[in-house]
Amino acid sequence: MSIDSSRLQHRSTAAARAGTTAKWLVVGIGVVVAVVPFLWMLSVSFRTEQDLFENPASLIPQAWTLHGYIGVWEQLPFLRLLLNTVIFAGVTTVLTLVFDSLCAYALARMQFRGRNVAFVLVLATLMVPFQVTLIPVFIELFHLGWLNTYQGLIIPRATSAFGIFLLRQSFMSIPVELDEAARIDGAGHLRIYRQVILPLSKPALATVALLNFMALWNDLLWPLIVTSTPEMRTLPAGLTLFGGAHVTDHAVLLAGATISLLPLAIAFFLAQRYFVAGVATTGLK
């Protein structure tokens, strides 16, 4: 019996080690697949065109140069593109948090006829591709005179069905007894929303803010359709037009892309703790 039990223990230990090794192998492959394109982009931003075409797969430049980063400021209106992107992504994200959280509070905490139907309709919009509504929205902006303006960029993107869904699920996980205690103190819906619900939903709010900010910062199609002058372009649209309108200088193009990724990396690291907590604690009631 003792020999059999030791064999079983040895086999279970070996299986556990094999499982751990397999997990780390999968994680390692995933890290390589995710990181190598960024390393290549960073490498190209420091390389000459000759070096790039002679060794396109190399991650280490043969001759280091700052031509790409100097060219970003000389060949592109980079500060203007960066400012437009900050305004577009920042203001839209703030408006999304306000509108999505108000809508989510109504769907999670207020009792009214058709509440479930309204929530289903919100979820149904997730199945409609953004490209389907692009032409009608463009026509509306044309009649309003909002093409090539900040309000034309921001207002149509100021809500998110996914944000409403995520915040509603988070709000529903908060005990209703807290609302009742606040009502005893004379609080109305607005005060409960501001002083009870929002402070307890910081992880979910941070998750929605980070996901929206990243999507808006990297958005290419919408700014490319709505704007028509370099003064209103965002970074993705400006870099894309630069690459197509000139003999492409890959070092300049990828240096601009590298710089444009820095705010996203900073935002992710600052909100990482809340982001992980939001994903882990948001219920699916």
Backbone bond lengths (Angstrom), bond angles and torsions (degrees), N, CA, C in turn:
res aa  C-N    CA-C-N  psi(-1)  N-CA   C-N-CA  omega(-1)  CA-C   N-CA-C  phi
1 M - - - 1.456 - - 1.518 111.23 -
2 S 1.348 114.90 -40.81 1.460 118.24 -178.21 1.523 110.98 -67.07
3 I 1.381 115.56 -37.20 1.467 119.01 178.89 1.522 110.53 -65.81
4 D 1.356 116.50 -43.23 1.467 120.65 179.70 1.527 110.87 -63.48
5 S 1.334 116.91 -42.35 1.460 119.74 -179.43 1.520 111.38 -65.95
6 S 1.337 117.18 -37.49 1.464 119.74 178.15 1.523 110.73 -67.37
7 R 1.358 116.20 -36.89 1.461 118.88 176.86 1.521 111.74 -64.74
8 L 1.339 115.93 -43.23 1.462 120.08 178.59 1.524 111.18 -62.36
9 Q 1.354 115.27 -41.39 1.463 119.41 179.35 1.527 110.47 -64.73
10 H 1.343 115.82 -39.65 1.464 120.02 179.35 1.530 110.34 -65.18
11 R 1.355 115.83 -42.19 1.456 119.33 179.61 1.531 111.76 -65.03
12 S 1.333 116.55 -41.47 1.467 119.59 179.35 1.528 111.06 -65.69
13 T 1.338 116.56 -38.16 1.467 120.28 177.14 1.522 111.01 -64.50
14 A 1.335 115.54 -43.48 1.471 119.79 179.02 1.522 110.98 -64.09
15 A 1.359 116.21 -40.00 1.462 119.83 178.93 1.525 110.90 -65.24
16 A 1.347 115.52 -39.57 1.464 118.92 178.64 1.522 111.19 -64.35
17 R 1.329 116.66 -41.66 1.465 120.46 178.44 1.522 110.74 -64.50
18 A 1.334 115.96 -41.54 1.463 119.17 179.08 1.525 111.07 -63.96
19 G 1.342 115.44 -39.99 1.456 119.11 177.83 1.512 112.06 -64.06
20 T 1.339 115.94 -42.47 1.466 120.22 178.49 1.520 111.23 -63.30
21 T 1.340 115.87 -42.51 1.465 120.36 178.51 1.523 111.02 -62.08
22 A 1.347 115.87 -42.41 1.464 119.71 179.68 1.530 111.26 -63.88
23 K 1.348 116.27 -40.15 1.468 119.76 178.87 1.521 111.12 -62.61
24 W 1.353 115.79 -47.11 1.461 119.12 179.66 1.520 111.53 -64.45
25 L 1.332 117.17 -33.19 1.460 120.62 177.59 1.524 111.00 -65.30
26 V 1.337 116.33 -43.86 1.461 120.65 178.37 1.529 110.62 -64.24
27 V 1.344 115.53 -43.55 1.468 119.39 178.65 1.522 110.60 -62.40
28 G 1.348 116.49 -42.15 1.457 120.30 179.34 1.518 112.09 -61.39
29 I 1.339 116.45 -43.71 1.468 120.23 178.19 1.523 110.52 -62.72
30 G 1.337 116.06 -42.02 1.464 119.41 178.45 1.516 112.61 -62.44
31 V 1.340 116.31 -40.93 1.472 120.40 179.09 1.522 110.29 -63.81
32 V 1.335 116.91 -43.68 1.465 120.36 179.94 1.526 110.58 -61.96
33 V 1.339 116.41 -46.81 1.466 120.50 -179.32 1.526 111.08 -61.31
34 A 1.337 117.30 -37.02 1.458 120.69 -177.73 1.517 113.04 -79.44
35 V 1.336 117.48 -34.70 1.468 120.77 -171.19 1.522 112.84 -89.51
36 V 1.337 117.92 -34.91 1.467 120.37 -174.68 1.530 112.98 -57.10
37 P 1.352 120.89 -43.56 1.474 118.54 177.79 1.526 113.18 -59.47
38 F 1.341 117.57 -37.23 1.464 119.88 178.56 1.527 110.92 -69.29
39 L 1.338 117.21 -38.42 1.461 119.72 176.84 1.518 110.79 -64.85
40 W 1.326 117.03 -39.49 1.461 120.46 178.15 1.531 110.56 -64.54
41 M 1.327 117.08 -42.35 1.463 120.83 177.67 1.519 110.84 -60.62
42 L 1.335 116.39 -45.16 1.461 120.64 178.81 1.520 110.84 -63.59
43 S 1.324 116.86 -39.72 1.455 120.77 179.74 1.527 111.51 -64.24
44 V 1.330 116.93 -45.42 1.468 120.75 -178.29 1.525 111.03 -63.43
45 S 1.327 117.44 -31.83 1.466 119.82 -179.27 1.529 111.86 -65.70
46 F 1.341 117.93 -16.96 1.467 121.99 178.78 1.537 112.04 -108.30
47 R 1.330 118.59 10.38 1.458 121.35 -174.97 1.519 111.70 -110.98
48 T 1.316 115.70 159.84 1.457 121.54 172.84 1.524 109.05 -86.00
49 E 1.326 116.22 162.67 1.460 120.32 178.30 1.534 110.67 -61.94
50 Q 1.314 117.51 -40.08 1.464 120.52 179.73 1.522 111.28 -62.13
51 D 1.329 115.77 -44.50 1.465 120.46 179.49 1.522 110.41 -63.36
52 L 1.336 116.74 -39.75 1.464 120.85 -178.24 1.516 111.05 -63.67
53 F 1.332 118.18 -45.48 1.461 120.82 -176.43 1.529 112.54 -77.20
54 E 1.328 116.63 -23.59 1.457 118.90 176.39 1.522 111.53 -77.66
55 N 1.341 117.04 -36.60 1.472 121.22 -178.32 1.531 109.53 -134.75
56 P 1.327 118.42 69.07 1.466 120.05 -174.56 1.522 114.52 -64.23
57 A 1.341 117.85 -26.60 1.468 120.22 -176.80 1.516 112.80 -90.56
58 S 1.312 117.74 -6.67 1.465 120.60 -177.38 1.519 111.25 -73.35
59 L 1.327 116.48 140.74 1.461 121.86 176.84 1.527 112.31 -97.24
60 I 1.319 117.12 -5.24 1.461 121.33 -178.23 1.525 108.74 -118.01
61 P 1.321 119.30 118.06 1.477 121.01 178.99 1.523 111.33 -62.97
62 Q 1.337 114.98 141.56 1.453 119.59 175.01 1.527 110.58 -74.15
63 A 1.337 115.33 -35.01 1.469 120.92 177.55 1.529 108.01 -137.04
64 W 1.318 116.37 117.83 1.458 121.49 -177.21 1.526 110.13 -77.25
65 T 1.320 116.33 138.24 1.456 121.16 178.68 1.522 110.12 -146.85
66 L 1.322 116.85 148.27 1.464 122.95 176.87 1.522 111.28 -99.20
67 H 1.334 115.71 15.06 1.464 119.85 -178.13 1.527 111.84 -55.75
68 G 1.329 116.55 -40.36 1.461 119.37 -177.90 1.508 112.68 -63.01
69 Y 1.323 117.54 -44.73 1.460 121.40 -177.42 1.528 111.67 -74.03
70 I 1.333 116.74 -31.19 1.467 118.96 174.07 1.523 110.19 -70.16
71 G 1.332 115.55 -41.09 1.458 119.98 -179.61 1.514 113.69 -65.16
72 V 1.345 117.55 -28.47 1.464 120.40 177.48 1.521 110.54 -56.95
73 W 1.325 117.21 -41.90 1.464 121.14 -177.77 1.522 112.35 -82.08
74 E 1.358 116.82 -26.40 1.460 119.64 -177.32 1.521 113.22 -89.18
75 Q 1.331 117.87 -33.67 1.459 120.93 -173.37 1.529 113.49 -101.99
76 L 1.311 117.63 -13.16 1.463 121.17 -178.27 1.532 109.96 -127.42
77 P 1.343 117.13 148.07 1.480 119.44 169.33 1.528 109.76 -77.50
78 F 1.343 115.29 65.04 1.459 120.21 -166.01 1.524 112.75 -63.40
79 L 1.328 117.51 -42.56 1.464 119.94 -179.19 1.525 110.99 -62.13
80 R 1.337 116.73 -38.83 1.457 120.11 178.26 1.525 111.01 -66.57
81 L 1.326 116.49 -43.35 1.464 120.32 177.07 1.524 110.99 -61.51
82 L 1.329 116.25 -41.56 1.462 120.58 179.91 1.528 111.07 -65.93
83 L 1.339 116.75 -42.61 1.470 120.39 178.62 1.519 110.88 -62.04
84 N 1.328 117.15 -44.88 1.465 120.40 179.01 1.525 111.52 -60.96
85 T 1.314 116.61 -39.65 1.463 120.67 -179.96 1.523 110.91 -67.37
86 V 1.334 116.92 -41.96 1.468 120.74 178.37 1.525 110.42 -62.53
87 I 1.339 116.95 -44.31 1.469 120.18 179.65 1.520 110.26 -64.74
88 F 1.324 116.87 -47.18 1.460 120.92 -178.08 1.523 111.73 -61.99
89 A 1.334 117.01 -52.61 1.463 120.53 -176.90 1.520 111.71 -71.85
90 G 1.337 117.72 -41.57 1.465 120.72 -176.12 1.518 113.04 -69.03
91 V 1.331 116.70 -52.51 1.465 120.21 -177.65 1.527 110.87 -65.51
92 T 1.327 116.94 -41.57 1.465 120.02 179.89 1.518 111.07 -63.95
93 T 1.329 117.68 -38.94 1.463 120.79 178.51 1.525 110.96 -64.20
94 V 1.326 117.58 -42.51 1.474 120.75 178.30 1.527 110.64 -62.21
95 L 1.335 116.46 -46.12 1.468 119.78 178.83 1.528 111.07 -63.75
96 T 1.315 116.76 -37.82 1.464 120.33 178.35 1.523 111.07 -62.02
97 L 1.327 117.27 -42.59 1.465 120.54 178.24 1.524 111.06 -62.29
98 V 1.324 117.21 -41.62 1.467 120.55 -178.70 1.528 110.54 -66.57
99 F 1.323 117.00 -53.97 1.463 120.36 -175.36 1.531 112.01 -68.79
100 D 1.314 117.20 -41.81 1.471 120.42 -179.11 1.524 111.15 -65.84
101 S 1.338 117.01 -40.75 1.464 119.22 -178.58 1.526 110.95 -70.07
102 L 1.326 117.73 -36.77 1.477 120.19 176.95 1.527 110.43 -64.78
103 C 1.320 116.30 -45.66 1.469 120.10 178.94 1.526 110.73 -64.33
104 A 1.324 116.70 -42.27 1.464 120.32 179.64 1.519 111.18 -64.34
105 Y 1.336 117.39 -38.15 1.470 119.87 177.83 1.521 110.60 -63.00
106 A 1.337 116.39 -43.16 1.463 119.13 179.37 1.527 111.20 -62.28
107 L 1.322 117.39 -41.39 1.461 120.77 -178.42 1.524 112.62 -73.97
108 A 1.320 117.75 -25.48 1.465 120.92 -176.67 1.513 113.02 -95.85
109 R 1.333 118.68 -32.22 1.458 121.13 -169.09 1.526 114.74 -117.65
110 M 1.304 118.65 -21.33 1.470 120.54 -176.63 1.523 109.81 -100.31
111 Q 1.320 115.52 140.46 1.456 121.69 179.11 1.529 109.47 -100.37
112 F 1.324 116.75 117.79 1.462 120.42 177.69 1.526 108.32 -153.17
113 R 1.300 115.66 157.37 1.457 120.98 -177.80 1.540 109.74 -67.61
114 G 1.304 115.85 132.86 1.461 120.87 178.86 1.513 114.11 86.43
115 R 1.353 117.89 12.25 1.455 120.16 -178.32 1.527 111.54 -62.15
116 N 1.320 116.62 -46.00 1.469 119.86 -179.56 1.527 111.89 -66.88
117 V 1.338 115.82 -35.76 1.475 119.31 177.19 1.523 110.27 -64.21
118 A 1.335 116.06 -42.33 1.464 119.89 178.22 1.526 111.14 -61.16
119 F 1.335 116.87 -40.61 1.460 120.33 179.72 1.523 110.84 -66.20
120 V 1.323 117.29 -40.42 1.471 120.61 177.76 1.524 110.56 -62.91
121 L 1.340 116.76 -40.12 1.463 119.77 178.51 1.530 111.21 -64.41
122 V 1.329 116.30 -37.66 1.468 119.67 176.41 1.523 110.02 -62.28
123 L 1.333 116.84 -45.15 1.467 120.13 178.53 1.527 111.48 -64.67
124 A 1.337 116.33 -34.20 1.469 119.49 -179.15 1.521 111.44 -63.83
125 T 1.332 117.41 -31.01 1.466 119.41 179.31 1.525 112.18 -67.00
126 L 1.334 117.19 -20.04 1.461 119.72 176.63 1.522 111.61 -65.80
127 M 1.335 116.72 -23.88 1.452 120.53 -177.91 1.525 112.41 -89.77
128 V 1.341 116.92 -2.06 1.465 121.19 179.60 1.525 108.58 -97.88
129 P 1.323 118.77 115.90 1.471 120.06 179.40 1.524 111.28 -60.93
130 F 1.317 115.31 144.75 1.465 120.09 -179.46 1.522 111.54 -59.88
131 Q 1.332 117.22 -31.35 1.462 120.75 -178.09 1.522 112.38 -65.14
132 V 1.347 117.08 -24.49 1.464 120.43 -179.61 1.523 111.11 -66.23
133 T 1.323 116.51 -37.18 1.479 120.73 -177.80 1.522 112.33 -93.91
134 L 1.318 117.65 1.50 1.465 120.17 -174.27 1.520 112.38 -62.97
135 I 1.328 118.28 -46.77 1.470 120.95 -177.32 1.526 111.83 -67.35
136 P 1.359 120.20 -47.69 1.474 118.47 176.72 1.526 113.42 -58.43
137 V 1.332 117.40 -41.50 1.460 120.26 178.69 1.524 110.67 -65.39
138 F 1.326 117.13 -39.96 1.464 120.90 178.15 1.528 110.63 -61.02
139 I 1.326 116.80 -41.93 1.469 120.56 179.46 1.525 110.54 -64.32
140 E 1.333 117.02 -41.51 1.462 120.62 177.67 1.538 110.83 -61.46
141 L 1.315 116.63 -44.29 1.466 120.26 179.14 1.531 110.78 -63.85
142 F 1.322 116.66 -35.50 1.467 120.21 178.17 1.523 110.77 -63.49
143 H 1.342 116.52 -44.66 1.463 119.55 -179.81 1.526 112.03 -69.36
144 L 1.310 117.33 -29.74 1.463 121.00 177.30 1.522 112.60 -80.42
145 G 1.323 117.52 -11.74 1.458 120.90 -176.70 1.519 113.04 73.62
146 W 1.327 116.38 28.80 1.469 121.21 -175.92 1.527 113.29 -102.40
147 L 1.311 118.26 4.50 1.450 119.05 176.95 1.527 109.77 -67.36
148 N 1.311 116.17 142.82 1.465 122.91 179.92 1.531 111.76 60.78
149 T 1.340 115.86 37.43 1.464 121.65 177.19 1.528 108.81 -133.36
150 Y 1.337 115.15 163.07 1.463 119.41 177.50 1.521 111.39 -66.15
151 Q 1.348 116.91 -40.86 1.465 118.03 -179.57 1.521 111.68 -65.50
152 G 1.334 117.18 -32.32 1.458 119.74 175.46 1.519 112.47 -67.26
153 L 1.327 116.62 -34.36 1.455 120.62 176.73 1.521 112.01 -71.13
154 I 1.340 116.71 -40.40 1.455 121.74 -166.61 1.522 113.40 -89.88
155 I 1.330 117.90 -51.54 1.473 121.44 -169.48 1.527 113.36 -56.68
156 P 1.350 120.72 -47.57 1.471 118.81 -179.07 1.523 114.18 -64.82
157 R 1.331 118.41 -16.10 1.465 121.33 -178.50 1.532 111.94 -107.09
158 A 1.338 116.98 14.71 1.464 120.74 -171.21 1.522 114.22 -83.15
159 T 1.314 118.68 3.43 1.465 121.40 174.56 1.523 109.06 -135.70
160 S 1.323 115.35 158.48 1.461 121.16 -178.94 1.515 109.12 -143.32
161 A 1.328 116.91 121.66 1.460 120.70 178.98 1.522 111.04 -62.14
162 F 1.322 116.54 -38.99 1.465 119.50 178.71 1.527 110.65 -65.36
163 G 1.326 117.32 -38.74 1.462 120.56 177.36 1.517 111.85 -62.93
164 I 1.340 116.42 -42.07 1.467 120.50 177.54 1.522 110.26 -61.24
165 F 1.331 116.27 -45.24 1.466 120.68 179.94 1.528 110.93 -61.09
166 L 1.330 116.98 -49.22 1.459 120.64 -176.26 1.522 111.41 -63.82
167 L 1.328 116.89 -42.76 1.468 119.90 -179.09 1.529 111.15 -70.72
168 R 1.313 117.50 -35.94 1.473 119.32 177.07 1.520 110.42 -61.12
169 Q 1.333 116.46 -44.90 1.462 118.98 179.54 1.522 110.92 -63.07
170 S 1.321 117.03 -38.06 1.462 120.47 178.12 1.527 111.14 -66.72
171 F 1.324 117.48 -43.15 1.471 121.04 -179.38 1.528 111.05 -64.86
172 M 1.335 117.30 -35.16 1.458 120.37 -178.94 1.523 111.91 -70.86
173 S 1.321 117.58 -20.50 1.460 120.30 178.70 1.533 112.08 -81.20
174 I 1.323 117.72 -9.10 1.464 121.74 178.05 1.525 108.74 -83.09
175 P 1.324 119.24 130.68 1.472 121.14 -177.39 1.533 112.37 -56.69
176 V 1.333 115.21 134.47 1.465 121.00 179.40 1.530 110.86 -67.29
177 E 1.328 117.41 -22.75 1.466 120.78 -179.96 1.524 111.99 -59.81
178 L 1.333 117.47 -28.64 1.465 120.09 177.46 1.525 110.60 -66.31
179 D 1.330 117.01 -37.53 1.458 120.59 176.56 1.532 110.72 -64.32
180 E 1.338 115.01 -43.54 1.464 119.18 -178.47 1.521 111.03 -64.72
181 A 1.335 116.74 -38.49 1.463 119.48 177.30 1.518 110.97 -64.44
182 A 1.329 116.63 -38.64 1.462 119.82 178.46 1.525 111.23 -67.62
183 R 1.335 117.67 -36.40 1.466 120.03 178.87 1.528 111.27 -66.78
184 I 1.333 117.22 -33.15 1.469 119.75 176.16 1.520 110.42 -61.05
185 D 1.336 116.42 -33.93 1.466 121.34 177.93 1.521 112.36 -81.54
186 G 1.329 117.18 3.93 1.455 121.02 177.11 1.514 115.23 91.13
187 A 1.312 118.14 14.82 1.461 120.95 -178.65 1.521 110.81 -80.00
188 G 1.317 115.68 140.87 1.451 121.51 173.33 1.513 110.54 -96.97
189 H 1.337 115.63 -172.25 1.466 119.52 -177.04 1.525 111.72 -61.70
190 L 1.327 117.74 -42.33 1.457 119.97 -176.98 1.526 111.37 -64.28
191 R 1.319 116.73 -41.15 1.461 120.18 179.86 1.527 110.90 -69.40
192 I 1.332 117.49 -39.15 1.466 120.83 176.78 1.518 109.54 -62.57
193 Y 1.322 115.85 -42.30 1.473 121.28 179.18 1.529 110.92 -60.59
194 R 1.327 117.12 -44.34 1.462 120.80 -174.95 1.531 112.89 -79.09
195 Q 1.338 116.79 -40.41 1.460 119.76 -169.43 1.523 114.00 -102.17
196 V 1.316 118.09 -15.03 1.468 120.58 -179.11 1.528 111.14 -114.48
197 I 1.318 116.97 -55.21 1.460 120.95 -171.44 1.531 111.90 -73.22
198 L 1.313 117.29 -51.75 1.460 119.87 -175.51 1.530 113.28 -62.24
199 P 1.343 119.86 -45.42 1.472 118.20 179.42 1.530 113.71 -61.60
200 L 1.334 117.62 -28.99 1.465 121.00 -179.87 1.532 112.32 -87.26
201 S 1.329 117.26 -1.72 1.470 120.69 -175.76 1.527 112.09 -118.18
202 K 1.321 117.20 23.61 1.465 119.80 -178.23 1.532 113.26 -58.04
203 P 1.341 119.72 -42.55 1.480 118.20 178.25 1.525 112.74 -60.35
204 A 1.325 117.67 -43.30 1.465 120.29 179.93 1.526 110.70 -67.26
205 L 1.328 117.46 -40.41 1.463 120.55 177.90 1.522 110.88 -63.20
206 A 1.331 116.62 -41.87 1.461 120.23 178.52 1.526 110.91 -64.36
207 T 1.325 116.79 -38.01 1.464 120.32 178.55 1.522 111.02 -63.21
208 V 1.331 116.43 -47.75 1.465 120.65 179.21 1.521 110.66 -62.50
209 A 1.339 116.60 -43.26 1.463 120.53 -179.35 1.523 111.14 -62.19
210 L 1.335 116.78 -45.37 1.461 120.13 -177.35 1.521 111.47 -66.62
211 L 1.328 117.50 -45.28 1.466 120.42 -179.17 1.523 110.98 -63.76
212 N 1.336 117.02 -41.96 1.462 120.00 179.52 1.516 111.55 -68.18
213 F 1.326 116.15 -43.13 1.460 119.50 -178.98 1.528 110.69 -61.80
214 M 1.325 117.63 -42.96 1.461 120.86 179.08 1.525 110.94 -64.66
215 A 1.327 117.43 -43.31 1.465 120.25 -179.34 1.525 111.34 -65.44
216 L 1.335 117.21 -41.24 1.457 120.69 -179.37 1.527 111.33 -71.26
217 W 1.330 117.08 -39.37 1.462 120.52 -179.68 1.534 110.69 -61.75
218 N 1.322 116.78 -37.18 1.468 121.15 -177.95 1.523 113.15 -93.21
219 D 1.334 117.62 1.07 1.463 120.60 -176.18 1.526 110.76 -65.22
220 L 1.306 116.21 128.44 1.461 121.53 178.94 1.523 112.51 -108.70
221 L 1.337 117.21 -46.55 1.460 121.01 -170.75 1.523 112.28 -63.64
222 W 1.346 117.44 -50.19 1.454 119.86 -174.39 1.535 112.46 -62.85
223 P 1.337 120.37 -52.16 1.470 118.70 177.76 1.529 113.02 -61.69
224 L 1.335 117.02 -32.01 1.455 120.39 -179.81 1.527 111.05 -67.64
225 I 1.337 117.50 -32.74 1.465 121.54 -179.53 1.520 111.18 -81.13
226 V 1.324 117.27 -42.03 1.468 121.30 -171.04 1.525 112.16 -81.51
227 T 1.324 118.46 -31.83 1.460 121.12 -177.43 1.524 110.77 -100.33
228 S 1.331 115.65 153.24 1.462 120.04 -176.87 1.518 113.06 -134.88
229 T 1.331 118.81 -2.79 1.457 121.45 179.45 1.522 109.76 -126.28
230 P 1.333 117.17 152.75 1.472 119.52 178.64 1.524 113.22 -59.89
231 E 1.353 117.13 -26.63 1.467 119.99 -179.03 1.518 112.88 -68.12
232 M 1.341 118.23 -17.48 1.465 121.33 -178.31 1.524 112.80 -114.14
233 R 1.326 117.45 -1.04 1.451 120.14 -178.81 1.521 110.95 -69.75
234 T 1.333 115.72 151.86 1.459 121.49 170.11 1.526 108.61 -96.14
235 L 1.324 117.07 173.60 1.464 120.70 -176.09 1.531 113.62 -58.54
236 P 1.338 120.13 -50.07 1.468 118.46 -179.80 1.521 112.70 -59.05
237 A 1.342 116.97 -43.59 1.465 120.15 179.78 1.519 111.25 -67.12
238 G 1.335 117.10 -42.47 1.457 120.41 -179.67 1.516 112.26 -64.42
239 L 1.339 117.79 -42.73 1.457 120.81 179.46 1.528 111.20 -67.39
240 T 1.319 117.06 -36.72 1.469 120.30 179.02 1.522 111.11 -65.65
241 L 1.333 117.94 -45.41 1.456 120.95 179.64 1.526 111.17 -66.62
242 F 1.334 116.57 -35.02 1.462 119.52 176.75 1.523 110.43 -62.73
243 G 1.312 116.69 -41.12 1.450 119.71 -178.84 1.509 113.17 -68.97
244 G 1.353 117.09 -24.96 1.450 118.97 -178.37 1.511 114.46 -97.21
245 A 1.331 117.26 -22.99 1.458 120.32 -173.96 1.518 112.59 -90.63
246 H 1.321 119.34 -14.01 1.450 123.38 -178.01 1.530 109.35 -126.39
247 V 1.331 114.78 171.09 1.459 118.31 166.17 1.521 106.37 -65.94
248 T 1.307 116.64 115.73 1.460 120.87 -166.90 1.517 112.03 -63.08
249 D 1.322 115.24 121.73 1.462 122.03 172.25 1.523 106.23 -97.16
250 H 1.351 116.04 100.07 1.458 120.17 -171.80 1.523 112.30 -64.33
251 A 1.314 117.83 -32.81 1.457 120.16 -179.97 1.526 110.20 -64.45
252 V 1.320 117.23 -44.12 1.467 120.88 179.11 1.524 110.13 -66.45
253 L 1.325 116.12 -43.75 1.463 120.40 -177.95 1.521 111.18 -61.35
254 L 1.326 117.61 -45.94 1.458 120.55 -177.00 1.528 111.97 -80.96
255 A 1.320 117.88 -23.35 1.463 119.37 171.50 1.531 109.66 -66.00
256 G 1.334 116.67 -41.66 1.468 119.60 175.62 1.512 112.12 -63.39
257 A 1.336 116.43 -40.00 1.468 119.92 177.88 1.523 110.98 -65.04
258 T 1.334 116.94 -38.54 1.469 120.58 179.26 1.514 111.04 -64.42
259 I 1.332 116.27 -45.13 1.469 119.75 179.16 1.525 110.56 -64.15
260 S 1.332 117.05 -37.94 1.466 120.03 -178.03 1.526 112.18 -68.05
261 L 1.341 117.23 -21.51 1.465 120.09 179.03 1.530 113.06 -80.64
262 L 1.317 117.11 -19.37 1.464 119.76 -176.16 1.532 112.62 -60.26
263 P 1.352 120.37 -46.76 1.471 118.48 178.21 1.523 113.02 -59.72
264 L 1.343 117.76 -35.31 1.463 120.43 178.24 1.517 110.74 -65.61
265 A 1.331 116.04 -42.90 1.468 119.47 179.40 1.521 110.92 -63.64
266 I 1.335 116.64 -42.21 1.471 120.57 178.90 1.525 110.28 -64.08
267 A 1.346 116.81 -45.09 1.463 120.03 -179.99 1.521 111.43 -62.29
268 F 1.334 117.09 -39.67 1.466 119.67 -179.36 1.525 111.08 -66.37
269 F 1.332 117.79 -45.34 1.459 119.93 -178.18 1.530 111.49 -66.97
270 L 1.333 117.61 -33.58 1.456 120.00 178.63 1.526 111.46 -70.95
271 A 1.329 116.85 -35.02 1.463 120.68 -175.81 1.519 112.71 -103.12
272 Q 1.331 117.81 8.37 1.464 120.42 -174.18 1.525 112.13 -60.62
273 R 1.337 116.70 -42.55 1.465 119.80 -178.17 1.524 111.00 -62.11
274 Y 1.334 116.55 -44.90 1.464 120.00 179.03 1.520 110.95 -69.84
275 F 1.347 116.81 -35.36 1.459 120.39 -178.66 1.526 111.00 -63.28
276 V 1.323 116.56 -47.78 1.471 120.90 179.17 1.519 110.70 -63.22
277 A 1.333 116.55 -42.51 1.470 119.63 179.00 1.514 111.54 -65.07
278 G 1.322 116.95 -37.48 1.471 120.45 179.17 1.514 112.47 -65.19
279 V 1.332 116.70 -42.25 1.459 120.10 178.75 1.521 110.42 -68.17
280 A 1.339 117.10 -36.44 1.462 120.81 -175.35 1.512 113.04 -76.61
281 T 1.338 117.66 -32.01 1.465 120.11 -171.40 1.513 113.99 -104.06
282 T 1.339 118.82 -10.70 1.458 119.57 -178.76 1.518 109.50 -71.82
283 G 1.349 116.63 120.13 1.457 120.61 -176.42 1.509 112.64 -81.74
284 L 1.296 115.77 172.03 1.473 122.77 177.56 1.505 110.28 -122.71
285 K 1.339 115.68 47.20 1.462 119.55 -177.02 1.512 110.28 -69.36
